[in-house]
Amino acid sequence: MKFQSKTVLITGASSGIGKDFALRVAEDGAHIYLASRSIDKLESVKAEVEKVGGTAEVIACDVTKVDQIKSMFLHIAKSGRTLDLVLNNAGLGHIGKIYQLSTEQIQSVIDVNITGMIMVSKYATEVFTRQKHGHLIMVSSLAGLVTLPEWSIYVASKWAITGFADCIRPELEPHGVLVSTVHPGPVKTEFFDADKANIDISKMGEAIEVRDLSNAIHKLAFTKKQRLLIPALTRNFALMYRFFPGITKGMINNLAAKAEYHSDIKEDEPDFDFIQPVTS
């Protein structure tokens, strides 16, 4: 019951990792601020949270809107509650060759996975540094530690967050604020459902159960550990990539090649179709 009487904010709380972690800390009796764009889905999560012993408030927040992020943290601060943990979790991914991805897809990943996560962190630390207390946990990915062909924009966004976390950690430590990143391999959530992603990763290896990840984050929250890598295969790949990048890239590329697309991806810019191949 480590989260009993503690207050937690979760972004991307309407489904997947965010929803399951909300249910996990609710079992301890936490008070949870549930944030995402979908109020209807959040209300459903709130009902589930209250069934298992937690209390919750719903906040509509689009992490691409800075004013909404600021308002969310002001609302929490004015409640008089001490904010103990922020799970900075909202994210999305579009997978494909760089010349096939649309400019809208690229921009949306940058807006949510980089700008959104950084701005949530900025306002979380506005609260934490004044409290002299708090733990910021950012959900990155194995893709934040290694590279994958056809995952360029997603990988770039996750590497950005890994580097960002490493930079702000020593800035915040004197204020009693902890910063951790979570680097899971594939997780059994809606993230890769056919109607949300154009890629089927089922043949890339066994995905981990979302509750296993939630339990691991729960443990992380009560440590000073900087990074959580889960499962063991993820830890192995990250370690091998650091010391044997050439060999590891080959192994990862072979895994990535097993992914299957739900439908053919067409090049995004047909205006360039007049260009002819160079012949020698």
C-alpha positions in Angstrom: 0.0 0.0 0.0 2.9 2.3 -0.7 0.8 4.9 -2.6 -1.8 5.2 0.1 -2.6 8.9 0.7 -0.3 9.9 -2.1 -1.2 11.9 -5.2 -0.3 10.8 -8.7 -0.8 12.5 -12.1 -0.9 10.2 -15.2 -0.9 11.6 -18.8 -2.2 9.3 -21.5 -4.4 7.7 -18.8 -7.4 6.7 -21.0 -5.8 3.4 -22.2 -2.8 1.2 -22.2 0.1 1.8 -19.8 -1.5 4.9 -18.3 -4.8 3.2 -17.5 -3.2 0.1 -16.1 -0.8 2.0 -13.9 -3.7 4.1 -12.6 -5.5 0.9 -11.6 -2.2 -0.4 -10.0 -1.7 2.6 -7.7 -5.5 2.8 -7.0 -5.1 -0.6 -5.3 -2.9 1.2 -2.8 -5.5 3.8 -2.2 -3.9 6.7 -4.2 -5.6 9.8 -5.4 -5.1 10.0 -9.1 -5.4 12.8 -11.6 -6.3 11.1 -14.9 -5.3 13.2 -18.0 -5.9 12.7 -21.7 -7.9 14.2 -24.5 -10.8 11.8 -24.2 -13.1 12.7 -21.2 -15.5 9.8 -21.9 -12.7 7.3 -21.7 -11.3 8.9 -18.6 -14.6 8.7 -16.9 -14.7 5.0 -17.5 -11.1 4.6 -16.1 -12.2 6.7 -13.1 -15.0 4.3 -12.4 -12.6 1.4 -12.5 -10.1 3.2 -10.2 -12.8 3.8 -7.6 -13.9 0.1 -7.7 -10.4 -1.0 -6.7 -9.9 1.4 -3.9 -8.5 4.6 -5.3 -10.0 8.1 -5.8 -9.7 10.0 -9.1 -10.3 13.3 -10.9 -10.5 13.6 -14.6 -8.7 16.4 -16.5 -9.1 17.0 -20.2 -5.6 17.8 -21.4 -4.1 17.7 -24.9 -0.3 17.6 -24.3 0.2 19.5 -27.6 -1.5 22.5 -26.0 0.8 24.3 -23.5 -2.0 26.3 -22.0 -3.9 23.1 -21.1 -0.8 21.6 -19.5 -0.2 24.7 -17.4 -3.9 24.9 -16.4 -3.7 21.2 -15.3 -0.8 21.8 -13.0 -2.2 25.0 -11.6 -5.5 23.1 -10.8 -3.5 20.4 -9.0 -1.4 22.9 -7.1 -4.4 24.9 -6.0 -6.1 21.8 -4.7 -3.7 21.9 -1.7 -2.5 18.3 -2.4 1.1 17.4 -2.5 1.9 16.0 -5.9 4.1 12.9 -5.3 4.5 11.3 -8.8 3.9 12.3 -12.4 3.8 9.5 -14.9 4.6 11.3 -18.2 3.2 8.7 -20.5 1.2 10.2 -23.4 2.7 9.1 -26.7 2.1 7.8 -30.2 4.0 6.3 -33.1 3.9 6.2 -36.9 6.2 3.6 -38.5 7.4 3.6 -42.0 10.2 4.7 -44.3 10.9 8.4 -43.9 9.9 9.3 -47.5 6.6 7.4 -47.0 5.5 9.1 -43.8 3.3 12.1 -44.2 4.3 15.5 -42.8 1.3 15.3 -40.5 2.4 12.0 -39.1 5.9 13.2 -38.5 4.8 16.4 -36.9 2.3 14.7 -34.6 5.0 12.4 -33.2 7.2 15.3 -32.5 4.4 17.3 -30.9 3.3 14.5 -28.6 6.4 12.5 -27.9 8.9 15.4 -27.6 7.3 18.8 -27.2 4.4 17.4 -25.1 6.5 15.3 -22.8 9.0 18.1 -22.3 6.3 20.7 -21.5 4.6 18.3 -19.0 8.0 17.8 -17.4 8.5 21.6 -17.3 5.3 22.2 -15.4 5.7 19.1 -13.2 9.0 20.5 -12.0 7.5 23.9 -11.4 5.4 22.1 -8.7 8.1 19.7 -7.6 10.9 22.2 -7.0 8.6 24.4 -4.9 7.5 21.4 -2.9 11.1 20.1 -2.6 9.6 16.7 -3.4 8.4 14.7 -6.3 9.3 11.9 -8.8 9.0 12.4 -12.5 8.8 9.2 -14.5 8.9 9.4 -18.3 7.8 6.5 -20.4 10.4 6.1 -23.2 11.1 2.8 -25.0 13.8 0.4 -26.0 13.7 2.6 -29.1 15.1 5.3 -26.8 18.3 3.4 -26.5 18.8 1.6 -29.9 18.0 2.3 -33.5 15.5 0.5 -35.8 15.1 0.8 -39.6 11.7 2.3 -40.5 11.1 3.6 -37.0 13.1 6.8 -37.5 10.7 9.4 -36.2 9.6 7.3 -33.2 13.2 6.4 -32.4 14.2 10.1 -32.7 11.5 11.1 -30.3 12.4 8.5 -27.7 16.2 9.2 -27.9 15.3 12.9 -27.4 13.5 12.1 -24.2 16.3 9.8 -22.9 18.8 12.7 -23.4 16.4 15.2 -22.0 15.9 13.2 -18.8 19.7 12.8 -18.4 20.1 16.6 -18.7 17.4 17.6 -16.2 18.2 15.0 -13.6 21.2 16.8 -12.0 19.3 20.1 -12.2 16.5 18.8 -10.1 18.4 16.6 -7.6 19.3 19.5 -5.3 15.5 20.2 -5.0 14.7 16.7 -3.8 13.2 15.8 -7.2 13.9 12.4 -8.9 13.8 11.7 -12.6 13.5 8.2 -14.1 12.9 6.9 -17.6 11.1 3.6 -18.5 12.3 1.6 -21.5 10.0 -1.3 -22.2 10.1 -3.5 -25.2 6.8 -4.2 -27.0 3.8 -4.1 -24.5 0.5 -5.8 -25.0 -1.6 -2.6 -25.3 -3.8 -0.9 -27.9 -0.7 1.0 -29.1 -0.2 -1.4 -32.0 -3.9 -2.2 -32.8 -4.6 -2.3 -36.5 -6.8 0.9 -36.3 -4.0 2.9 -34.5 -0.8 1.7 -36.2 0.1 0.5 -39.6 2.4 -2.3 -38.4 1.9 -5.7 -36.8 4.8 -6.5 -34.4 3.5 -9.9 -33.2 6.3 -11.7 -35.0 9.0 -9.6 -33.5 8.9 -11.5 -30.3 6.7 -11.9 -27.2 5.3 -8.6 -25.9 5.1 -8.1 -22.2 1.9 -7.9 -20.2 0.9 -4.4 -19.3 0.4 -5.3 -15.6 4.0 -6.6 -15.5 5.2 -3.2 -16.6 2.9 -1.4 -14.2 4.3 -3.5 -11.3 7.8 -2.6 -12.4 7.0 1.1 -12.5 5.4 0.8 -9.1 8.6 -0.5 -7.7 10.7 2.1 -9.5 8.7 4.9 -7.9 10.2 4.1 -4.5 13.8 4.0 -5.7 16.3 6.4 -7.0 16.9 4.3 -10.1 17.4 6.4 -13.2 16.3 3.9 -15.8 14.0 0.9 -15.9 14.6 -1.6 -18.8 12.0 -4.4 -19.1 12.0 -7.3 -19.9 15.4 -9.0 -19.8 15.7 -9.0 -23.6 15.4 -5.3 -23.6 18.2 -5.0 -21.0 20.3 -7.3 -23.0 19.8 -5.4 -26.3 20.6 -2.1 -24.7 23.8 -3.4 -23.1 24.9 -5.1 -26.3 24.1 -2.0 -28.4 26.4 0.1 -26.1 29.4 -2.2 -26.4 28.8 -4.1 -29.7 26.7 -1.7 -31.8 27.4 -3.3 -35.2 26.5 -6.9 -34.2 23.5 -5.7 -32.2 22.1 -3.5 -35.1 22.1 -6.6 -37.3 20.2 -8.6 -34.7 17.7 -5.8 -34.2 17.3 -5.2 -37.9 16.5 -8.9 -38.4 13.8 -8.6 -35.7 12.4 -5.4 -37.3 12.2 -7.1 -40.7 9.7 -9.6 -39.2 7.2 -6.9 -38.6 4.3 -6.9 -41.1 2.3 -3.9 -42.3 -1.5 -4.0 -42.2 -1.5 -2.3 -45.6 0.9 -1.0 -48.2 2.3 2.4 -47.5 2.4 4.7 -50.4 4.9 7.5 -50.8 3.5 10.7 -49.2 4.5 13.3 -51.9 3.2 12.3 -55.4 4.2 15.7 -56.7 7.7 14.3 -56.9 6.7 11.4 -59.2 8.1 13.2 -62.3 11.7 12.4 -61.1 13.3 9.6 -63.0 15.9 7.2 -61.7 19.5 7.9 -62.6 20.8 5.5 -65.2 24.5 5.0 -65.9 
